[in-house]
Amino acid sequence: MHRTIMFLLLLMTSALLGGCGYNTLQTADEQIKASWSEVLNQYQRRADLVPNLVNVVKGYAAHEKEVFEAVTEARSRVGSIQATPALVNDPQAFAKFQAAQGQLSSALSRLLAVSENYPNLKADSVFRDLQAQLEGTENRITVARNRYIQAVQEYNVTVRSFPSNLTAKLFGFTIKPNFTVENEKVLAKPPTVDFGAPAGAK
């Protein structure tokens, strides 16, 4: 008899939790975690390209010291942030992460702009390959970020909607920060790969 009562209570609890959005919140939260992991993977891929790209450019434009320092410092700033899954629950840490990635995007754009003044650098096959890899990575970052943005939007709507908002409060589900419009503008113009300039062209 006791087991039967416990079983019925479990069934009722499951039904109540399912009907009040608990399962939806759990699913949405897991989707955010998966999307965030992909964002981090693509940002790490970009960070890994930076040292090789800087070294190749240095070979042709050694006196562009300020540009190299800006890229190196921006990459170091990105690396100093512990991008754990918990970061998506901390608006201040998330904003700091955004700012660091935005600075790296800006510094990389300046680095690539340097190549316009060095025809031999633009013609270098290693540089062209790294540039193409960087453009591909920026595109992957954009796709990963868009998936994350969508996942967070769906989750936040569930957290704020009745009656799932009651469940969210009960179980500690809170609104998660998202990428800002300003940060979107930084990535709106990924580095351009120009394969049209022949070697030695001005």
C-alpha positions in Angstrom: 0.0 0.0 0.0 2.8 2.4 1.0 4.6 1.7 -2.3 1.5 2.3 -4.3 1.0 5.7 -2.6 4.6 6.7 -3.3 4.2 5.6 -6.9 1.1 7.7 -7.4 2.7 10.7 -5.7 5.7 10.4 -8.1 3.3 10.2 -11.1 1.4 13.3 -9.9 4.7 15.2 -9.3 6.0 14.2 -12.8 2.7 15.3 -14.4 2.8 18.7 -12.5 6.4 19.4 -13.3 5.9 18.5 -17.0 2.8 20.7 -17.2 4.3 23.7 -15.6 7.3 24.0 -17.8 10.0 22.2 -15.8 11.0 19.8 -18.6 10.9 22.6 -21.1 13.3 24.7 -18.9 15.7 21.8 -18.5 15.7 21.1 -22.2 16.3 24.8 -23.0 19.1 25.0 -20.5 20.8 22.0 -22.0 20.5 23.6 -25.4 22.2 26.7 -24.2 25.1 24.7 -22.8 25.6 22.9 -26.1 25.4 26.1 -28.1 27.8 27.9 -25.7 30.3 25.1 -26.0 30.3 25.5 -29.8 30.7 29.3 -29.5 33.8 28.7 -27.3 35.2 26.1 -29.7 35.1 28.5 -32.6 36.5 31.4 -30.6 39.4 29.1 -29.5 39.9 28.1 -33.1 40.4 31.8 -33.9 42.7 32.4 -31.0 44.9 29.5 -32.1 45.3 31.1 -35.6 46.6 34.4 -34.2 50.2 33.6 -33.4 50.9 32.1 -36.8 49.2 34.9 -38.6 51.2 37.5 -36.6 54.4 35.8 -37.3 53.8 35.7 -41.1 52.9 39.3 -41.2 56.0 40.2 -39.1 58.1 38.6 -41.8 57.1 41.3 -44.3 56.1 44.2 -42.0 58.4 44.0 -39.0 58.0 47.7 -38.2 54.2 47.5 -37.7 54.9 47.1 -34.0 51.8 48.8 -32.7 49.5 46.5 -34.7 51.3 43.3 -33.5 51.2 44.5 -29.9 47.4 45.2 -30.1 46.7 41.8 -31.5 48.9 40.0 -28.9 47.4 42.0 -26.0 43.8 41.3 -27.2 44.5 37.6 -27.6 46.1 37.6 -24.1 43.0 39.3 -22.7 40.7 36.7 -24.3 42.9 33.9 -22.9 42.8 35.3 -19.3 39.0 34.9 -19.1 37.8 31.6 -17.7 35.1 30.8 -20.2 33.3 28.1 -18.1 29.7 27.1 -18.5 28.9 29.2 -15.5 29.9 32.3 -17.3 26.5 32.4 -19.1 24.8 32.9 -15.8 26.9 36.0 -14.9 25.9 39.1 -16.9 29.1 41.0 -15.8 31.4 38.1 -16.7 29.6 37.6 -20.0 29.9 41.3 -20.9 33.6 41.1 -20.1 33.9 38.1 -22.4 32.1 39.9 -25.2 34.3 43.0 -24.8 37.5 40.9 -25.0 36.3 39.1 -28.1 35.3 42.3 -29.7 38.7 43.8 -29.1 40.4 40.8 -30.7 38.1 41.1 -33.7 39.0 44.7 -34.1 42.8 44.0 -33.7 42.7 41.3 -36.3 41.0 43.6 -38.7 43.8 46.1 -38.3 46.4 43.3 -38.8 44.8 42.2 -42.0 44.5 45.8 -43.2 48.3 45.9 -43.0 48.6 43.4 -45.8 47.2 46.0 -48.2 50.5 47.9 -48.0 52.6 44.9 -48.7 52.0 43.2 -52.0 54.5 40.4 -51.3 52.7 39.6 -48.1 49.4 39.4 -49.9 50.9 37.0 -52.4 52.5 34.8 -49.7 50.7 31.4 -49.8 51.0 30.8 -46.1 49.5 34.2 -45.3 46.7 33.6 -47.8 45.9 30.2 -46.3 45.8 31.6 -42.8 43.6 34.5 -44.0 41.2 32.0 -45.6 41.2 30.0 -42.3 40.4 33.1 -40.3 37.5 34.1 -42.6 36.1 30.6 -42.4 36.4 30.7 -38.6 34.7 34.1 -38.4 31.8 32.6 -40.4 31.6 29.6 -38.0 31.7 32.0 -35.0 28.7 33.9 -36.5 26.7 30.7 -37.0 27.6 29.4 -33.5 26.7 32.8 -31.9 23.3 32.9 -33.8 22.4 29.4 -32.5 23.4 30.5 -29.0 21.3 33.7 -29.3 18.3 31.8 -30.4 18.7 29.2 -27.6 18.9 31.9 -25.0 15.9 33.8 -26.4 13.8 30.7 -26.3 15.0 29.9 -22.7 14.4 33.5 -21.5 10.9 33.6 -22.9 10.1 30.4 -21.0 11.6 31.8 -17.8 9.5 34.9 -18.1 6.2 33.3 -19.3 3.3 32.2 -17.1 3.0 29.6 -15.6 6.6 28.4 -16.3 7.9 31.5 -14.6 6.6 30.1 -11.3 8.5 26.9 -11.9 11.6 28.9 -12.9 11.5 30.8 -9.6 10.9 27.6 -7.6 13.9 25.8 -9.1 16.3 28.7 -9.5 16.1 29.2 -13.3 17.0 32.8 -14.1 17.3 35.0 -17.2 20.6 34.5 -19.0 22.6 37.3 -20.7 22.9 37.3 -24.4 25.2 38.9 -27.0 24.4 42.6 -27.5 23.6 44.5 -30.7 26.9 46.4 -30.4 28.8 43.1 -30.3 26.9 41.9 -33.3 28.1 44.9 -35.3 31.7 44.0 -34.5 31.3 40.6 -36.2 29.0 41.9 -38.9 32.0 42.5 -41.2 34.3 39.5 -41.0 37.9 39.9 -42.4 37.7 39.9 -46.2 39.9 37.5 -48.2 41.2 39.1 -51.4 42.8 36.7 -53.8 42.8 39.2 -56.7 46.1 41.0 -56.2 49.0 39.4 -58.2 52.5 39.3 -56.6 54.2 42.7 -56.8 51.0 44.6 -57.6 50.5 48.0 -55.9 
